[in-house]
Amino acid sequence: MLVYRIVQKEERTRDLSGTGAFKFGGRWNNPGTFALYTSENRSLAMLETLVHVDDSEMPPDMFIMEIGISDQAPVYAFPDERLPDHWMEPENIELKEEGDALMKDLRYLAIKVRSAVLPQEYNYMLNPLFPGFNNLVKVVKVTPIIPDIRLF
């Protein structure tokens, strides 16, 4: 399976540690829980990035990482019926607690979750602490992004 992640700065294209989510948290995790957020396609990865930047501050150096996940890796699809009320709202503590528990459980390399930006599509939270992670997950390709000027 291939997933995609957009990062700023070329040196971050080799980082699969989940340290950013560990430091700052994310929709599906609190600070203190490692997670690497990826998307099922490039366009969703871009949308997920754009919702976090001010339109006057488009990052100048962005790169898209194409990340390969072994077919042997266990992936859990988070069921819609378990989504808490108001799950699309930022900082939903129930959603963060669900994600924290799944990451700390270490049963799954990836958790397939609905995107709040585009709920018809999915993101994948990768667990960098999963046993054998580095043997199951590889950066396949890195491409610089030259954004259309209309995005500014």
C-alpha positions in Angstrom: 0.0 0.0 0.0 1.2 3.5 -0.7 0.3 6.5 1.5 1.4 10.2 1.2 2.7 12.9 3.5 3.6 16.5 2.8 6.4 18.1 4.8 8.3 21.3 4.8 12.0 21.2 4.3 13.9 18.5 2.5 15.5 17.1 5.6 12.1 16.1 7.0 11.5 13.8 4.0 13.6 11.1 5.8 11.8 11.5 9.1 9.2 8.8 9.9 9.5 9.2 13.7 6.2 10.8 14.4 8.0 13.3 16.7 5.8 16.3 15.5 2.6 14.6 16.6 4.4 13.5 19.8 5.4 17.1 20.6 2.2 18.9 19.5 -0.6 16.3 19.2 -3.0 16.0 16.3 -6.6 15.3 15.6 -6.2 11.7 16.7 -3.5 12.0 19.4 -2.5 14.1 22.4 1.0 15.3 22.9 3.1 12.5 24.3 1.9 9.9 21.8 3.9 9.1 18.7 2.0 9.1 15.4 2.8 9.7 11.8 -0.1 11.2 9.8 -0.4 10.2 6.2 -3.2 10.3 3.5 -4.5 7.8 1.0 -3.7 10.1 -1.9 -1.6 13.1 -2.8 -4.6 15.5 -3.1 -5.9 14.7 0.3 -2.4 15.2 1.8 -2.4 18.6 0.2 -5.8 19.5 1.6 -4.7 18.3 5.1 -1.7 20.6 4.8 -3.5 23.6 3.5 -6.0 23.7 6.4 -3.0 24.3 8.7 -1.4 27.2 6.9 -2.4 30.8 6.7 -3.0 31.7 3.0 -0.4 34.5 3.2 2.2 32.1 4.6 2.3 29.2 2.1 5.5 27.3 3.0 8.1 27.8 0.3 9.8 24.4 0.5 7.2 21.6 0.5 7.8 18.0 -0.5 5.5 15.1 -1.0 6.6 11.8 0.4 5.4 8.6 -1.1 5.5 6.0 1.6 5.3 2.2 1.0 3.7 0.0 3.7 4.2 -3.8 3.5 1.1 -5.8 2.7 2.1 -7.9 5.8 1.5 -4.9 8.1 -1.6 -5.0 10.2 -4.0 -2.1 9.4 -7.1 -1.3 11.5 -10.0 0.5 9.9 -11.6 2.6 12.6 -15.4 1.9 12.4 -17.7 4.9 11.7 -20.0 3.8 14.5 -17.2 4.3 17.0 -16.6 7.9 16.0 -17.6 10.2 18.9 -20.1 13.0 18.5 -18.7 16.1 16.9 -15.6 14.1 15.8 -14.9 16.6 13.1 -14.3 19.5 15.5 -10.7 20.2 16.3 -9.4 19.2 19.7 -12.1 16.5 20.3 -10.8 14.8 23.4 -12.7 11.6 22.8 -11.1 11.2 19.4 -7.6 11.9 20.8 -8.1 9.3 23.5 -9.2 6.7 20.9 -6.1 7.4 18.9 -3.8 7.4 21.9 -5.2 4.0 23.0 -4.8 2.5 19.5 -1.2 3.8 19.1 -0.2 2.6 22.6 -1.7 -0.8 22.1 0.9 -1.7 19.4 -1.3 -4.2 17.6 -1.5 -2.2 14.4 1.1 -0.5 12.3 -1.6 1.8 10.8 -5.0 3.0 11.7 -7.3 4.0 8.8 -9.4 7.0 9.8 -11.9 9.3 8.1 -10.5 12.7 7.1 -12.3 15.6 8.8 -11.3 17.8 5.9 -12.9 15.5 3.3 -14.9 12.8 5.1 -15.3 10.7 2.0 -11.6 9.9 2.0 -9.2 8.5 4.5 -6.0 9.2 6.4 -3.7 6.6 7.9 -2.0 7.2 11.2 1.2 5.2 11.3 2.6 3.9 14.5 6.4 4.4 14.5 6.7 2.4 17.7 5.1 -0.7 16.1 7.6 -3.7 16.3 9.5 -3.9 13.0 8.2 -0.6 11.8 11.4 0.2 9.9 11.2 -3.1 8.1 7.6 -2.6 7.1 7.6 1.1 6.1 9.8 2.8 3.6 10.0 6.2 1.8 9.6 5.2 -1.8 9.9 8.6 -3.5 10.2 12.3 -2.6 9.0 15.0 -5.0 9.3 18.8 -4.5 5.9 20.6 -4.7 5.6 23.7 -6.8 2.2 25.0 -5.8 -0.1 26.7 -8.2 0.1 30.5 -7.4 -3.7 30.6 -7.1 -3.3 28.7 -3.8 -1.6 31.8 -2.3 
